[in-house]
Amino acid sequence: MENNMLIIHGGAPTAVMNASLYGAVMEAKDSGKVTAVLGARGGALGVLREDFIRLDAIPEHALRGLLRTPASAIGTSRDHLKPEDYGQMARVLRERHIGYVLYNGGNGSMDACGKLARACAGAGICVVGIPKTIDNDLAVTDHAPGFGSAARYLAATVREVSEDVRSLPIHACVIEAMGRNAGWLAAASALARSGEGDGPHMILCPEAPFEEEAFLSEVERLARRHGGIVIVASEGLCHKDKKPVVEPVFRSGRSVYYGDVSAHLCSLIIRNLGIKARGEKPGICGRASIAWQSGVDRLEAELAGREAAKAALSGHTEVMVGFERRPGGAYRIVPSLIPIREVMLHERTLPKEYLAPGQMDVTKNYLDWCRPLVGELPDDFFRITA
């Protein structure tokens, strides 16, 4: 009798989403327990359309290309599923003899994963989540695949931009970081520093309420000291009342298209301080960069895919793969299985203890937590000291 596995991608892709796909496919093939490994083309609606890709038929040497390919090879989506869609998806799974489902995604996708698992209860279908997000806002797990690579891209980019601003110190440069309501990614820009006076000179996370007067005062102080300065600001920056600093330009369900925070902050600097300022918004460049893919992130993404397949094949359901960090000097994680109800739409923001006094920078504890996920950055740039 057929017993197939289906892999679904949800939400925004990352630089290592395909590494998890590779891990899951290879683990399923090696197990000998699966008739076919399928991918839902274009996300959850691919299940409703019964549009599947036969992944196990692809030669292994070709599949290895997934490890160095950004985004999603099978396609992903942010389609809003209606309550009745989950029952319909469960019907398709039964009819297509799919006994195992792996759902790769972030907060919204883990919510869908949990709802699908409940719709499949009693049908003998195991549904397991694979974590994925550059925002690092999934609950319970120490971190999520995708974050390390996006953090590495941002830290490297800020280091390069800071060198440019140091050489022509005439303006403030504001770099806008993705991350929605969590400041994990913006905070990672602090890894760009290699010495005294290096940028970023200010980091603004959404967990710290934005106060315009304090911001402008600090910009003025830093500009007097350094000439040119680099500021990293999260796209989800908010005032004390939780109102966004810049009103989002579009909302659709949980999907929010933020306004241009970097341009807004530059405008404040120019109008109030008379200092030249320019904004940079790397946006999806950071989540799509294979050049700055973190080796640790890639290995852990593959591990997450393999562990999800193992869990499903062992009969686990309504769980997500997570990582537990072991204490001690050397970085080491072990995979775990987290009940999906503890993850569904639970947003994990940057802890206050990771914010430095004044809340415009991060602490050494944050850097110690983040550094192993990012891996090595380029050697320090040459500077004339005489």
HUQUI-V556272 format. One record per pair of residues at least 4 apart in sequence whose ideal C-beta (glycine too) atoms are under 6 Angstrom apart, sorted by the first residue. I is the first residue (numbers start at 1). J is the second residue. If there is no record, write none. Layout:
BEGIN
<<I	J> <I	J>>
END
This chain:
BEGIN
<<2	35> <2	97> <3	35> <3	99> <4	35> <4	36> <4	38> <4	97> <4	98> <5	28> <5	34> <5	37> <5	100> <6	38> <6	98> <6	101> <7	24> <7	39> <7	102> <8	40> <8	44> <8	103> <9	43> <9	72> <9	74> <9	76> <9	104> <10	43> <10	76> <10	105> <10	109> <11	105> <11	106> <11	108> <11	109> <13	17> <13	71> <13	72> <13	76> <14	132> <14	134> <14	146> <14	287> <15	70> <15	149> <15	290> <15	293> <16	145> <16	146> <16	149> <16	297> <16	298> <16	301> <17	72> <17	132> <18	66> <18	69> <18	73> <19	67> <19	298> <19	301> <19	302> <20	104> <20	130> <20	301> <20	304> <20	305> <21	66> <22	63> <22	66> <22	67> <22	302> <23	302> <23	305> <23	306> <24	102> <24	305> <24	308> <24	309> <25	37> <25	55> <27	306> <27	309> <28	34> <28	37> <28	309> <29	56> <31	313> <33	313> <36	56> <37	55> <37	56> <38	52> <39	53> <39	55> <39	74> <40	46> <40	47> <41	46> <41	51> <41	53> <41	75> <42	46> <42	75> <42	77> <43	76> <43	77> <44	79> <44	81> <45	49> <45	79> <46	51> <47	89> <47	92> <48	88> <50	92> <53	74> <58	62> <58	63> <65	69> <66	73> <68	290> <70	288> <70	290> <72	76> <78	255> <80	253> <81	85> <81	112> <86	115> <86	116> <86	119> <87	119> <89	116> <90	119> <90	120> <92	96> <93	98> <93	125> <94	123> <99	125> <100	126> <100	312> <101	127> <102	128> <102	130> <102	308> <103	113> <103	129> <104	130> <104	132> <105	109> <105	132> <106	132> <106	133> <107	345> <108	254> <110	129> <110	320> <110	343> <110	344> <111	344> <111	345> <113	129> <113	340> <114	340> <114	344> <116	127> <117	127> <117	317> <117	318> <120	125> <120	127> <126	312> <126	317> <127	317> <128	308> <128	311> <128	312> <128	319> <129	320> <129	340> <130	304> <130	305> <130	308> <130	321> <131	138> <131	141> <131	144> <131	320> <132	145> <132	146> <133	138> <133	144> <133	146> <134	146> <134	147> <134	150> <134	287> <135	179> <135	180> <135	182> <136	143> <136	144> <136	147> <136	184> <137	182> <137	347> <137	348> <138	144> <139	343> <139	346> <139	348> <140	322> <140	338> <140	342> <141	322> <141	323> <142	323> <142	325> <143	147> <143	373> <145	300> <145	301> <145	304> <147	151> <148	294> <148	296> <148	297> <148	373> <148	374> <149	293> <149	294> <149	297> <150	185> <150	286> <150	287> <151	188> <151	374> <152	292> <152	294> <152	374> <153	286> <153	289> <153	292> <154	177> <154	188> <154	189> <154	286> <155	188> <155	189> <155	191> <155	192> <156	292> <156	377> <158	162> <158	189> <158	192> <158	200> <159	192> <161	173> <161	230> <162	198> <162	199> <162	230> <163	381> <165	173> <165	228> <165	230> <169	227> <169	228> <170	276> <171	228> <171	276> <171	277> <172	229> <172	269> <172	275> <172	277> <173	230> <173	278> <174	231> <174	233> <174	262> <174	265> <174	266> <174	279> <175	232> <175	280> <176	233> <176	235> <176	261> <176	262> <176	281> <177	185> <177	186> <177	232> <177	234> <178	185> <178	235> <179	185> <179	186> <179	234> <180	236> <181	206> <181	236> <182	349> <182	350> <183	187> <183	205> <183	206> <183	207> <183	234> <183	350> <184	350> <186	203> <186	205> <186	232> <186	234> <187	205> <187	362> <187	366> <188	370> <189	200> <189	232> <190	362> <191	374> <193	198> <194	198> <194	380> <199	230> <200	230> <200	232> <201	222> <201	229> <201	230> <202	231> <202	360> <203	232> <203	361> <204	233> <204	237> <205	234> <205	350> <206	234> <206	236> <206	237> <206	238> <207	349> <207	350> <208	355> <208	359> <209	239> <209	240> <210	237> <210	239> <210	245> <216	272> <219	269> <220	273> <222	226> <222	229> <223	229> <223	275> <233	237> <233	261> <233	265> <235	258> <235	261> <237	245> <237	261> <238	242> <238	244> <239	243> <246	259> <246	261> <246	264> <247	259> <248	256> <248	257> <248	258> <248	259> <249	257> <249	259> <250	257> <251	256> <262	279> <262	281> <263	279> <266	277> <266	279> <267	271> <268	272> <269	273> <269	275> <269	277> <270	277> <282	286> <284	288> <293	298> <294	374> <294	375> <295	375> <296	373> <296	375> <304	321> <307	321> <307	335> <308	321> <311	316> <311	337> <318	340> <319	337> <319	340> <320	338> <320	340> <320	343> <321	335> <322	336> <322	338> <323	333> <324	334> <324	336> <325	333> <326	332> <331	372> <338	342> <338	343> <350	354> <354	362> <354	363> <354	366> <355	359> <356	361> <356	362> <356	363> <362	366> <367	371>>
END
